[in-house]
Amino acid sequence: MKGESSFSRPRERGNLVLGAIVGLGLAFSVVLVSQLANQALRDVESLKSATSDNVQWTLSQAEVELLGLQVAVEQVMALNPEQVSPQDLDAVRKAFDIFFSRLATLSSGRLFAELNKDPAFSDTMQQAQRVMHAHLAVIDGTDTDLVAALPAMRHAFSMIQPAVRTASVQGLVQFAEQSDLRREALAGTLRRLLVLVVLLFSALTTVSLYLLIVNRRTLRRRFQVEQMNQRMATILSTSQDAVVVVDSAGRIREFSPAAERMFGYSAQDVIGRDSADILVPRGIRRSYLREMRNLKQESDGQGARKEPFRFKAMRRNGEVLPIELTVQTALDGPELIIVGFIRDMSRQIADERELIAARDHALEGERIKAEFLTVMSHEIRTPLNGMLGNLSLLEETELSPVQTRYVRSMDISGRLLMSHVDAVLDIASLEAGKVSVNIEKVCIDELLQDIVDSQGGSAAARGNAIAWGWVGTAAPWVETDPKHLQQILLNLVGNAIKFTENGRIDIEVELSFAGPSDNGTGSLLEVRVIDTGIGIPEDQLDLVFEDFRTTDASFHRAAGGTGLGLGIARRLTHNLGGEIGVASEPGEGSAFYIQIPVTRASGPQARPLETLVQGPLSKQDVLVVEDNEINLKVVVEMLEREGYRVTAARDGHSAVEEASKRFFDLILMDISMPVMDGLEAARRIREGDGASARSQIVAFTANVLPGDARRYKVAGMNGVLGKPLTFQALRDHLSGLPSEVVADREQKDPTPASQIEDRLAELRTALGDVEVSKLLHLFGGECADLLHDISTPLAGAGARGDMARRCHQVAGSAAVLGLNGLQAILARMEEAAQILESEEFSILAAEFGRRWETSRKSLGV
């Protein structure tokens, strides 16, 4: 297409920039190689032997010439004064002049400038020059004065001879070092030159390869562009949507075959003409031109796309047709072009009108049907209520056994019929829009627990286990319609129970942020009901929420029902502005979910511990944290018999997680546990921002020392319950009696058999004979295992800690069974194991064995 150049132009500019960068890099590399080559030549020139040899000869010659001067002086002094001839004195003067000139060369010569920077060498030269200058007048004087001064001159020359020799040697050494440095510098220059040459060669090779690759890509790109242009021309010629290309002035540049068919013009007739004059009805041309100006301003020289919008166009015969216009801008060189994709909407608009009319007709039919169902349901309920009332009165009269059976059958059938009528009435009310939504504060924890409690019997009758829990952070209090939500979940759970046998039903609840709402911070409440039942075939997943629909409609189906429950759940969910759905795998189970918008709400303040004594009807939530299996079973059974809802945790870490997810009215916390102890767990619950951060936490332990209560209080606990836990102790504590140590920790040695019997009788009352027998058998096994293990001497911190933990566990079990003396011995054994008192531990272990034999007989184990 023509616009291809505009898209390739940025790529060409990029290639030019890259080429310029590569060229500059190569030029810089060539310049650097030239500089290094010149440096190498200069270094080679400086290493020529003539200069070096001249320097070394000059230094050595200074010492030789001083010796020559001394020899000349000695020769004259060896003659008698009358034997000294002018020629002899001239020899001295000549030798003096030669040495004087050599010193001047060494002091001020260019070759010795670096050497004179050394203070030792320069000082020596200055000392020698001072001596020479001191005798310069004698040398230039008469022969008689020179002969008289020869002894002094000999002495002075002998004094400077060592210094001149040292300076000569030092100069030779320094010049040798400089020569070495110059050779090393030359070698470094040559190495750098070599590296740079290699790099330059590599760069040239890389650039050559890159240019080869770019050339191949360019050829391939050219071939692809040609193919793309061919495909584009084919698409435009076969497309049902018209394509019209105009320039920035609105003149038509291209007109596709589909545009020719749609508008009745040929491409030759319209190319170059103003699009507004021939394609846009007169009444909306101003609007068209305004849109064109806006589009050019929005493009800002770059490509821009406008979302599809409805518009009107005009055919050649003047007929106005509705169109859907999609606009895309592009650059063709420096010029902006506008590409319009036009779809004829005449048929679609006609279809939409028919659909709207059909929808209105269907809604009117649904409204009439809903009103009919409402009226008929009420008409059926009136005589049915009368019939059920008369049956209730009939049951109060004297009836024969056969009549009683008939009346009960009629009553059951009548109530079943009433439930079906109620379901139909609920659907009718929802369809008629007569069910209002009443938003109020609701506790999700209590609502779900009530559902689990109410459906627990039905689930157990089919061998199913049912439970619920939070996913993520718990947020118990929200604002929604509790009746709607409860009815939805009851229907979903009831459906899961019907189609699940000997399986499990889990209810998961999760609250997530969904953006701001009219009432504050909006959230999305999602509840999932997951079962392990028969599942739903994939082709029926879209049908399960229809009225009177069941997955098995045969007469011998295993699950009964009218098929209205899920339909009611769907309507109630939509009434709350939410969504409902299902995922299932036949033979594996199903997962129904609802998502409804809610508003987070703050729950009530944590109630004082004294308010937790409302009897079995209060249904308070209690978290029991205990790692001992016997203790846990006893406490859970006792609390459930008192009417509390109990959740169990086996270590402090699990307790922190449970307390963060949901609100508990009371937390019974054991102190010594694996993973995390009770004190640390209490501190984390108090310091966190979970749902139970302000709940009552009560220490529940067998080791209550005088200073423990204060330590528990510092950790954030509200009181202490000692083991064993009795009904009276629990009631007294929950009634608000002083709770520093509720249970009497006075221990007798040994425990009287009557006290053991009383405790066992209380446990049998709370748990039943079978459970107590299991606990006694479990406790006997714990004691037997401990007796076997304590025969091994304690060795190392690991064995010591394990033994202390074992003693603590058995001590807790002994306390539950009322064996106070045995529990006291085990507590002391725990302490001895912790501090590695092997001798004391052995004594206590023997005492434990004796007491266990006595206690075992009392327990009948």
C-alpha positions in Angstrom: 0.0 0.0 0.0 1.0 3.6 -0.2 1.2 3.9 3.5 4.0 1.4 3.7 6.7 4.1 3.3 5.3 5.9 6.4 5.7 2.8 8.5 9.2 2.0 7.1 10.5 5.5 7.6 11.2 5.2 11.3 13.1 1.9 10.6 15.2 3.7 7.9 16.0 6.5 10.3 17.0 4.0 12.9 19.4 2.3 10.3 20.9 5.7 9.5 21.6 6.4 13.1 23.1 3.0 13.6 25.3 3.4 10.6 26.5 6.8 11.8 27.4 5.4 15.2 29.3 2.5 13.6 31.1 4.9 11.3 32.1 7.2 14.1 33.3 4.2 16.1 35.5 2.9 13.3 36.9 6.4 12.6 37.8 6.8 16.3 39.4 3.4 16.3 41.6 4.3 13.2 42.6 7.6 14.9 43.5 5.7 18.1 45.6 3.1 16.1 47.5 5.9 14.4 48.3 7.6 17.6 49.5 4.4 19.2 51.7 3.7 16.1 53.3 7.2 16.3 53.9 6.7 20.0 55.6 3.4 19.3 57.8 5.0 16.7 58.8 7.8 19.1 59.6 5.2 21.8 61.8 3.3 19.3 63.6 6.5 18.4 64.2 7.2 22.1 65.8 3.8 22.5 68.5 4.3 19.9 71.9 3.3 21.3 73.8 6.5 20.2 72.1 8.7 22.7 72.2 6.1 25.4 75.9 5.4 24.8 76.8 9.1 24.7 75.2 9.6 28.1 76.9 6.6 29.7 80.3 7.7 28.2 79.9 11.2 29.5 79.2 10.0 33.0 82.2 7.6 33.0 84.5 10.2 31.4 83.9 12.7 34.2 85.5 10.3 36.7 88.3 9.5 34.2 89.0 13.2 33.6 89.2 13.9 37.4 91.8 11.1 37.7 93.7 12.7 34.8 93.7 16.0 36.6 94.9 14.3 39.8 97.7 12.5 37.8 98.8 15.8 36.2 99.0 17.5 39.6 100.9 14.5 41.1 103.4 14.5 38.3 104.2 18.2 38.8 104.5 17.8 42.5 106.9 14.9 42.1 109.5 17.3 40.4 111.8 19.7 42.2 110.7 23.3 41.9 113.6 24.0 39.6 112.6 21.0 37.4 109.1 22.2 36.8 108.7 23.4 33.2 105.9 25.6 31.7 104.9 22.6 29.7 104.1 20.6 32.9 102.0 23.4 34.2 100.2 23.7 30.9 99.3 20.0 31.2 97.7 20.7 34.6 95.8 23.7 33.2 94.6 21.6 30.3 93.4 18.7 32.5 91.7 21.3 34.8 89.8 22.9 31.8 88.7 19.5 30.5 87.2 18.4 33.9 85.7 21.9 34.4 84.0 21.6 31.0 82.7 18.1 31.8 81.2 19.3 35.1 79.4 22.1 33.2 78.0 19.6 30.7 76.7 17.3 33.5 75.1 20.2 35.3 73.4 22.0 32.5 73.2 19.5 29.6 69.7 18.6 28.2 70.4 14.9 28.4 71.1 15.2 32.1 68.1 17.3 33.1 66.2 14.4 34.6 69.4 13.3 36.4 69.9 16.7 37.9 66.4 16.5 39.4 67.9 14.0 41.9 69.1 16.1 44.9 72.1 13.7 45.6 73.4 14.0 42.0 72.9 17.8 41.8 74.5 18.4 45.2 77.6 16.4 44.1 77.9 18.4 40.9 77.6 21.7 42.8 80.2 20.6 45.3 82.7 19.7 42.5 82.0 23.0 40.7 82.6 25.0 43.9 86.0 23.3 44.2 86.8 24.0 40.6 85.7 27.7 40.9 87.8 28.1 44.0 91.0 27.2 42.1 90.0 29.0 38.8 92.0 32.1 39.7 95.1 30.1 40.5 94.8 28.2 37.2 94.5 31.5 35.3 97.4 33.1 37.4 101.2 32.9 37.3 103.2 29.7 37.2 104.7 30.5 40.6 101.2 30.8 42.2 100.1 27.6 40.5 103.0 25.6 41.8 102.4 27.0 45.3 98.7 26.0 45.2 99.3 22.4 43.9 99.3 20.8 47.4 95.9 22.4 48.2 94.6 21.4 44.8 95.6 17.8 45.2 93.9 17.7 48.6 90.7 19.3 47.3 90.6 17.0 44.3 91.0 13.9 46.4 88.1 15.1 48.6 85.6 15.3 45.7 86.8 12.1 44.0 84.4 9.7 46.0 81.5 12.0 45.4 82.2 12.2 41.7 82.5 8.4 41.5 79.2 7.9 43.4 77.4 10.5 41.2 78.8 8.7 38.1 77.6 5.3 39.2 74.2 6.7 40.3 73.7 8.4 36.9 74.5 5.2 35.1 72.0 3.3 37.3 69.3 5.9 36.7 69.8 6.0 33.0 69.7 2.2 32.9 66.4 2.3 34.8 65.0 4.9 32.4 66.0 2.8 29.5 64.2 -0.2 31.0 61.1 2.0 31.5 61.2 3.2 28.0 61.4 -0.4 26.7 58.5 -1.4 28.9 56.5 1.6 27.7 57.3 0.6 24.1 56.2 -2.9 24.9 52.9 -1.6 26.5 52.3 0.6 23.5 52.8 -2.3 21.2 50.4 -4.5 23.3 47.7 -1.8 23.2 48.2 -1.4 19.6 47.8 -5.1 19.1 44.7 -5.3 21.2 43.2 -2.3 19.4 44.0 -3.8 16.0 42.4 -7.1 17.0 39.3 -5.2 18.3 39.2 -3.2 15.2 39.4 -6.3 13.1 36.7 -8.0 15.2 34.5 -4.9 14.9 34.9 -4.8 11.2 34.1 -8.5 11.0 31.0 -8.0 13.2 29.8 -5.0 11.2 30.2 -7.0 8.0 28.2 -9.9 9.4 25.6 -7.5 10.7 25.3 -5.8 7.4 24.9 -9.1 5.8 22.1 -10.1 8.2 20.5 -6.7 7.7 20.6 -7.1 4.0 19.0 -10.5 4.2 16.3 -9.2 6.6 15.7 -6.3 4.2 15.2 -8.6 1.3 12.9 -10.9 3.4 11.0 -7.8 4.7 10.5 -6.6 1.2 9.1 -10.0 0.1 6.8 -10.0 3.2 5.6 -6.5 2.4 4.8 -7.5 -1.1 2.9 -10.5 0.1 1.1 -8.5 2.7 0.1 -5.9 0.1 -1.3 -8.7 -2.1 -3.2 -10.3 0.8 -4.5 -6.8 1.9 -5.7 -6.2 -1.6 -7.4 -9.6 -1.6 -9.1 -8.9 1.7 -10.3 -5.5 0.8 -11.7 -6.8 -2.5 -13.6 -9.7 -0.8 -14.6 -8.0 2.5 -18.3 -7.2 3.1 -17.2 -4.1 5.0 -16.4 -1.1 2.8 -13.0 0.6 3.1 -12.6 4.2 2.2 -9.3 6.1 2.6 -9.3 9.9 2.6 -6.6 12.5 3.1 -6.4 15.2 5.7 -8.6 17.5 3.5 -11.3 14.8 3.3 -10.6 13.9 -0.4 -11.0 10.2 -1.2 -7.8 8.4 -1.9 -9.0 4.8 -2.1 -12.4 3.2 -2.6 -12.7 -0.6 -2.1 -15.0 -2.9 -4.2 -17.3 -3.4 -1.2 -17.6 0.4 -1.0 -18.6 0.4 -4.6 -21.3 -2.1 -4.0 -22.5 -0.3 -0.8 -22.7 3.2 -2.2 -23.3 2.6 -5.9 -20.2 4.6 -7.1 -17.2 3.3 -9.0 -13.7 4.0 -7.6 -12.9 6.2 -10.7 -15.9 8.3 -10.0 -15.1 9.2 -6.4 -11.2 9.3 -6.1 -10.1 12.8 -5.6 -13.6 14.1 -4.7 -14.7 15.4 -1.2 -16.1 12.5 0.8 -18.5 14.8 2.7 -20.2 15.9 -0.5 -20.9 12.4 -2.0 -21.1 10.0 1.1 -22.6 12.1 3.9 -26.2 13.3 4.1 -26.6 17.0 3.9 -28.1 17.4 7.4 -25.1 15.8 9.3 -22.2 17.1 7.2 -21.2 19.6 9.9 -21.1 16.9 12.4 -18.9 14.8 10.0 -16.5 17.6 9.4 -16.2 18.3 13.2 -15.4 14.6 13.8 -12.7 14.8 11.1 -11.1 17.8 12.7 -11.2 16.2 16.2 -9.6 13.0 14.8 -6.8 15.0 13.2 -6.1 16.8 16.4 -6.1 13.6 18.5 -3.7 11.9 16.1 -1.1 14.6 16.6 1.0 13.3 13.7 0.8 9.7 14.9 -1.6 6.8 14.2 -4.8 6.9 16.2 -7.9 4.7 16.3 -11.5 5.6 17.1 -13.8 3.0 18.6 -16.7 1.9 16.4 -19.7 4.3 16.4 -23.1 4.5 14.7 -23.4 7.0 11.9 -25.5 7.7 8.7 -24.2 7.6 5.1 -25.8 8.3 1.7 -25.9 6.1 -1.4 -25.6 7.5 -4.9 -29.4 7.4 -5.3 -29.8 9.6 -2.2 -30.9 6.8 0.1 -29.7 7.2 3.7 -28.5 4.0 5.4 -27.3 3.4 9.0 -23.7 2.4 9.3 -21.1 1.5 11.9 -17.9 3.4 11.3 -14.4 2.5 12.6 -11.7 5.0 11.9 -7.9 4.5 11.9 -5.3 7.2 11.1 -1.9 6.6 9.5 1.0 8.5 7.9 1.7 8.3 4.2 5.1 10.0 4.2 4.6 13.4 5.8 0.8 13.3 5.1 -1.9 12.1 7.4 -4.4 9.7 5.9 -7.7 8.5 7.5 -8.9 4.9 6.8 -12.6 4.2 7.4 -14.1 0.7 7.8 -17.8 1.0 7.1 -20.5 -1.7 7.9 -24.0 -1.6 6.7 -26.2 -1.8 9.8 -29.6 -1.9 8.1 -30.3 -5.6 8.6 -28.9 -5.6 12.2 -31.0 -2.7 13.3 -34.1 -4.4 11.9 -33.1 -7.6 13.8 -32.6 -5.6 17.0 -36.1 -4.1 16.7 -37.5 -7.6 16.3 -35.6 -8.9 19.3 -36.8 -5.9 21.5 -40.3 -6.6 20.5 -39.9 -10.3 21.3 -38.3 -9.5 24.6 -41.1 -7.2 25.6 -43.6 -9.9 24.6 -41.8 -12.5 26.7 -41.5 -10.2 29.7 -45.2 -9.5 29.5 -45.9 -13.3 29.4 -43.6 -13.9 32.4 -45.4 -11.2 34.3 -48.8 -12.7 33.6 -47.5 -16.2 34.5 -46.0 -14.9 37.8 -49.3 -13.3 38.7 -51.2 -16.5 37.8 -48.8 -18.6 40.0 -49.2 -16.2 42.9 -53.0 -16.3 42.8 -53.1 -20.1 42.3 -50.6 -20.7 45.1 -52.7 -18.7 47.5 -55.8 -20.4 46.4 -54.2 -23.8 47.0 -52.8 -22.9 50.4 -56.2 -21.9 51.8 -57.9 -25.3 51.6 -54.6 -27.1 52.3 -54.1 -25.2 55.6 -57.7 -26.1 56.5 -57.0 -29.8 55.8 -53.8 -29.8 57.8 -55.5 -28.0 60.7 -58.3 -30.6 60.8 -55.8 -33.4 60.7 -54.1 -31.9 63.8 -57.5 -31.8 65.5 -58.2 -35.4 64.5 -54.9 -36.5 66.0 -56.2 -35.2 69.4 -59.2 -37.6 69.3 -59.2 -41.2 70.2 -58.1 -43.1 67.1 -57.4 -46.7 66.4 -53.8 -47.7 65.5 -54.8 -48.0 61.9 -56.5 -44.6 61.9 -53.5 -43.0 63.6 -51.2 -44.4 60.9 -53.5 -43.1 58.2 -53.7 -39.6 59.8 -49.9 -39.4 60.1 -49.5 -40.4 56.5 -52.0 -37.8 55.4 -50.3 -35.2 57.6 -46.9 -36.0 56.1 -48.2 -35.9 52.5 -50.0 -32.6 53.3 -46.9 -30.9 54.7 -44.9 -32.1 51.7 -47.5 -30.6 49.4 -47.3 -27.4 51.4 -43.5 -27.2 51.0 -44.0 -27.6 47.2 -46.6 -24.9 47.2 -44.3 -22.6 49.2 -41.5 -23.2 46.7 -43.8 -22.2 43.8 -45.0 -19.2 45.8 -41.4 -18.1 46.4 -40.7 -18.3 42.6 -43.9 -16.4 41.8 -43.0 -13.7 44.3 -39.6 -13.4 42.9 -40.8 -13.3 39.3 -43.3 -10.7 40.1 -40.7 -8.5 41.8 -42.6 -8.5 45.1 -39.7 -9.7 47.3 -37.9 -6.8 48.8 -34.2 -6.7 49.9 -33.7 -5.8 53.6 -30.1 -4.9 54.2 -28.9 -5.3 57.8 -25.9 -6.3 59.7 -25.3 -10.1 59.8 -22.6 -12.3 61.3 -21.5 -14.8 58.6 -20.0 -17.1 61.2 -23.2 -17.5 63.1 -25.3 -17.8 59.9 -23.1 -20.6 58.5 -22.8 -22.4 61.8 -26.6 -22.4 62.1 -26.9 -23.8 58.6 -24.4 -26.6 59.5 -26.2 -27.3 62.7 -29.6 -27.5 61.1 -28.4 -29.7 58.2 -26.1 -31.8 60.2 -28.7 -34.4 60.9 -29.8 -34.8 57.3 -26.1 -35.0 56.3 -25.3 -37.6 58.9 -28.4 -39.7 57.8 -26.7 -40.1 54.4 -23.3 -40.7 56.0 -21.9 -37.3 55.0 -19.6 -35.0 57.0 -20.3 -31.3 56.8 -18.1 -28.3 57.8 -17.4 -24.7 56.9 -14.5 -22.3 57.1 -13.0 -19.0 55.9 -10.6 -18.8 53.0 -8.1 -16.0 53.6 -8.7 -13.3 56.3 -11.9 -13.7 58.2 -14.4 -10.8 58.1 -17.4 -12.2 60.1 -19.7 -9.1 60.0 -21.2 -7.7 56.7 -24.3 -5.9 55.6 -26.7 -7.8 53.3 -30.1 -9.5 53.5 -29.7 -12.4 55.9 -32.9 -14.1 55.0 -32.0 -14.2 51.3 -28.5 -15.4 52.0 -29.7 -18.1 54.4 -32.3 -19.4 52.0 -29.7 -19.5 49.2 -27.2 -21.4 51.2 -29.9 -23.8 52.7 -31.0 -24.7 49.2 -27.4 -25.2 48.0 -26.5 -27.3 51.1 -29.7 -29.3 50.8 -29.0 -30.0 47.2 -25.5 -31.2 48.0 -26.8 -33.5 50.8 -29.4 -35.0 48.4 -26.8 -36.0 45.8 -24.0 -37.0 48.2 -23.8 -40.3 50.1 -21.0 -41.3 52.4 -19.0 -38.3 51.4 -18.2 -34.8 52.5 -19.7 -31.3 52.1 -17.4 -28.3 52.6 -18.6 -24.7 52.8 -15.9 -22.1 51.9 -16.5 -18.4 52.5 -14.2 -15.6 51.2 -14.5 -11.8 51.3 -12.6 -9.7 48.7 -12.4 -6.0 47.8 -14.7 -5.0 44.9 -14.4 -1.2 44.8 -16.3 1.7 46.3 -20.1 1.4 46.8 -22.8 3.9 47.8 -22.6 2.9 51.4 -18.8 2.9 51.8 -16.2 0.3 51.0 -17.7 -2.3 48.7 -16.7 -6.0 49.0 -17.6 -9.2 47.3 -18.8 -12.1 49.4 -18.2 -15.5 47.8 -19.5 -18.7 49.3 -18.7 -22.1 47.8 -20.6 -25.3 48.6 -18.3 -28.2 47.6 -19.5 -31.9 47.7 -18.1 -35.3 46.8 -21.4 -36.5 45.3 -22.4 -37.9 42.0 -21.6 -34.8 40.0 -23.4 -33.2 37.0 -22.8 -34.1 33.4 -21.3 -31.2 31.4 -24.3 -31.0 29.0 -26.6 -30.3 32.0 -24.5 -27.6 33.8 -26.5 -24.8 32.1 -29.8 -26.4 33.0 -29.5 -27.1 36.8 -30.8 -23.7 37.8 -34.0 -24.0 35.7 -37.3 -24.6 37.5 -38.4 -28.2 38.0 -35.1 -29.5 36.7 -33.2 -32.4 38.2 -30.2 -34.2 36.8 -32.0 -37.5 37.1 -35.7 -37.3 36.1 -36.4 -41.0 36.1 -38.9 -42.6 38.5 -36.2 -44.7 40.2 -33.9 -41.8 40.9 -32.1 -41.9 44.3 -32.7 -38.2 45.3 -36.2 -36.7 45.5 -37.4 -33.1 45.2 -39.2 -30.9 42.9 -36.2 -29.2 41.3 -37.1 -25.8 42.5 -34.4 -25.2 45.1 -31.7 -24.1 42.8 -34.1 -22.0 40.8 -35.1 -20.1 43.9 -31.4 -19.8 44.9 -30.7 -18.3 41.4 -33.5 -15.8 41.7 -32.6 -14.7 45.3 -28.9 -14.3 44.2 -29.9 -12.1 41.3 -32.2 -10.2 43.6 -29.2 -9.4 45.8 -27.3 -8.2 42.7 -25.0 -11.2 42.7 -24.1 -14.2 40.5 -24.4 -18.0 41.0 -22.7 -20.8 39.1 -21.5 -24.4 39.3 -18.5 -26.5 38.3 -18.7 -30.3 38.3 -17.1 -33.5 37.4 -19.3 -36.6 37.1 -18.3 -39.1 39.7 -16.1 -36.6 41.6 -18.6 -34.0 42.9 -19.8 -30.5 42.4 -18.9 -27.0 43.5 -21.7 -24.4 43.6 -20.7 -20.8 44.3 -22.5 -17.5 44.8 -20.9 -14.0 44.6 -22.9 -11.2 46.1 -21.9 -7.5 46.8 -21.8 -6.7 50.5 -20.5 -3.9 52.7 -18.0 -4.6 55.5 -19.4 -4.0 59.0 -17.8 -3.8 62.4 -18.9 -6.5 64.8 -20.0 -6.0 68.4 -17.5 -5.5 71.1 -16.0 -8.6 72.8 -18.4 -9.7 75.5 -17.2 -9.9 79.1 -16.4 -13.4 80.2 -19.3 -13.2 82.7 -21.9 -13.1 79.8 -20.9 -16.5 78.6 -23.2 -18.2 81.0 -26.5 -18.3 79.2 -27.0 -22.0 79.2 -27.2 -24.4 76.3 -29.3 -21.9 74.2 -26.6 -19.3 74.0 -24.5 -21.2 71.4 -21.3 -19.4 72.2 -18.2 -20.2 70.1 -15.2 -21.6 72.1 -11.7 -22.4 70.7 -10.0 -25.2 72.7 -6.2 -25.3 72.2 -4.7 -28.6 73.5 -2.1 -31.0 72.2 -3.1 -33.9 74.5 -5.6 -36.2 72.8 -7.3 -37.2 76.1 -7.6 -33.7 77.4 -9.0 -32.5 74.1 -11.7 -35.1 73.9 -12.8 -34.5 77.5 -13.0 -30.7 77.2 -14.7 -30.8 73.8 -17.4 -33.2 75.0 -18.0 -31.2 78.2 -18.3 -27.9 76.4 -20.6 -29.3 73.7 -22.8 -30.9 76.4 -23.0 -27.4 78.0 -24.3 -26.1 74.7 -21.2 -24.4 73.2 -19.9 -24.6 69.7 -16.4 -25.9 69.9 -13.4 -25.7 67.5 -10.2 -27.6 68.3 -6.6 -26.7 67.7 -3.6 -28.8 68.6 -0.8 -26.2 68.8 -0.4 -22.5 69.3 0.3 -21.8 65.6 -3.0 -23.4 64.6 -4.8 -21.4 67.3 -3.4 -18.1 66.0 -4.7 -19.0 62.5 -8.1 -20.0 63.7 -8.4 -16.9 65.9 -7.5 -14.6 62.9 -10.2 -16.2 60.7 -13.3 -16.0 62.9 -14.6 -14.6 66.2 -14.6 -16.8 69.3 -16.3 -15.8 72.5 -13.8 -17.8 74.6 -10.3 -19.4 73.9 -9.1 -22.1 76.3 -5.3 -22.1 75.8 -3.0 -24.9 76.9 0.5 -23.5 77.9 3.0 -26.1 76.9 2.5 -27.2 73.3 4.6 -28.1 70.2 5.3 -25.7 67.4 4.2 -22.6 69.5 3.4 -22.5 73.2 0.3 -20.9 74.7 1.9 -17.7 75.9 3.3 -16.9 72.5 0.0 -17.8 70.8 -1.9 -15.5 73.2 0.5 -12.6 72.6 0.2 -13.0 68.8 -3.6 -13.1 69.0 -3.6 -9.9 71.1 -1.1 -8.1 68.9 -2.8 -9.1 65.6 -5.9 -7.6 64.0 -7.7 -10.9 63.6 -11.4 -11.5 64.3 -10.6 -12.8 67.9 -8.0 -10.2 68.9 -10.3 -9.0 71.7 -11.8 -12.3 72.7 -11.5 -13.8 76.2 -8.4 -16.0 76.5 -8.1 -18.4 79.5 -5.0 -20.4 80.4 -5.9 -24.1 80.6 -2.9 -26.0 82.2 -2.0 -28.7 84.7 1.0 -26.7 86.1 -0.3 -23.7 87.9 2.4 -22.2 90.2 1.9 -19.1 92.4 3.7 -16.8 89.9 2.1 -18.3 86.8 -1.2 -16.3 86.9 0.7 -13.0 86.7 2.8 -14.3 83.8 -0.3 -15.4 81.9 -1.9 -12.0 82.5 1.1 -10.2 81.0 0.8 -12.4 77.9 -2.8 -11.1 77.4 -4.8 -13.9 79.1 -7.9 -13.2 81.2 -7.7 -16.0 83.7 -6.6 -19.6 84.5 -8.4 -22.9 84.5 -6.5 -25.8 86.1 -6.6 -29.4 85.1 -8.6 -31.6 85.6 -11.5 -29.6 84.2 -14.8 -30.4 86.0 -18.3 -29.2 85.2 -18.4 -27.2 88.4 -15.1 -25.5 87.8 -16.1 -24.6 84.2 -19.5 -23.3 85.3 -17.9 -21.3 88.2 -15.3 -19.8 85.9 -17.8 -18.8 83.2 -20.1 -17.4 85.9 -17.4 -14.8 86.8 -16.0 -16.3 90.0 -12.4 -15.3 90.9 -10.2 -17.0 88.3 -6.7 -16.7 89.5 -6.8 -20.5 89.9 -10.3 -21.9 89.9 -9.4 -25.5 90.3 -8.0 -26.5 93.7 -4.5 -27.6 93.1 -4.0 -29.3 96.5 -2.6 -32.7 95.8 -2.7 -35.7 98.1 -0.3 -38.5 97.9 -1.5 -41.0 96.9 -4.8 -40.0 95.4 -7.6 -41.7 97.3 -9.5 -44.4 95.4 -12.8 -42.7 96.2 -11.6 -39.5 94.5 -10.6 -41.5 91.4 -14.0 -43.2 91.3 -15.8 -39.8 91.7 -13.7 -38.4 88.8 -14.4 -41.4 86.6 -18.1 -41.2 87.4 -18.1 -37.6 86.3 -16.3 -38.4 83.1 -18.7 -41.2 82.3 -21.6 -38.8 82.8 -20.0 -36.3 80.4 -18.6 -38.7 77.8 -20.3 -42.1 78.2 -18.8 -45.5 79.2 -17.4 -46.3 75.7 -15.4 -43.0 75.4 -14.1 -43.3 79.0 -12.9 -46.8 78.3 -11.1 -45.6 75.2 -9.5 -42.8 77.2 -8.3 -45.2 79.9 -6.9 -47.5 77.3 -5.1 -44.6 75.6 -3.7 -43.3 79.0 -2.5 -46.8 79.9 -0.6 -47.0 76.7 1.0 -43.6 77.3 2.2 -44.6 80.8 3.5 -48.0 79.6 5.5 -46.3 76.8 6.9 -43.7 79.2 7.9 -46.4 81.7 9.8 -48.2 78.9 11.5 -45.0 77.7 12.6 -43.6 81.1 14.8 -46.7 81.5 17.2 -45.1 79.0 19.6 -42.5 80.7 19.2 -38.9 79.5 21.9 -37.8 77.1 22.0 -34.6 75.1 19.6 -31.7 74.7 17.5 -33.5 72.1 16.7 -36.5 74.3 16.2 -34.2 77.4 13.7 -32.0 75.6 11.8 -35.0 74.2 11.6 -36.6 77.6 10.3 -33.4 79.2 7.6 -33.1 76.5 6.6 -36.7 77.1 6.3 -36.2 80.9 4.3 -33.0 80.3 1.9 -34.8 78.0 1.3 -37.7 80.4 1.0 -35.3 83.4 -1.9 -33.5 81.5 -3.7 -36.8 81.0 -3.2 -37.8 84.6 -4.7 -34.5 85.7 -7.8 -35.0 83.6 -8.3 -38.4 85.2 -8.0 -36.9 88.7 -4.6 -38.6 89.5 -3.1 -35.6 91.3 -0.3 -37.5 93.0 0.8 -39.1 89.7 0.5 -35.8 88.0 2.8 -34.1 90.6 5.5 -36.8 90.1 5.4 -36.3 86.4 5.6 -32.5 86.7 8.8 -32.9 88.8 10.2 -35.4 86.3 9.5 -32.8 83.5 11.5 -30.2 85.5 14.4 -32.7 86.2 14.6 -33.6 82.5 14.7 -30.0 81.5 17.7 -29.2 83.8 19.4 -32.5 83.1 19.3 -33.8 86.7 19.8 -37.4 85.8 20.1 -38.7 89.4 16.9 -37.0 90.6 15.1 -38.0 87.4 16.0 -41.7 88.0 14.6 -41.4 91.6 11.4 -39.8 90.4 11.1 -42.4 87.6 11.2 -45.2 90.1 8.6 -43.4 92.2 6.4 -42.9 89.1 6.6 -46.7 88.4 5.4 -47.5 91.9 2.5 -45.0 91.8 1.5 -46.1 88.4 1.0 -49.6 89.6 -1.3 -48.4 92.4 -3.2 -46.0 90.1 -3.5 -48.7 87.3 -5.3 -51.0 89.8 -7.7 -48.2 90.8 -8.4 -47.4 87.2 -8.8 -51.0 86.2 -6.5 -50.7 83.3 
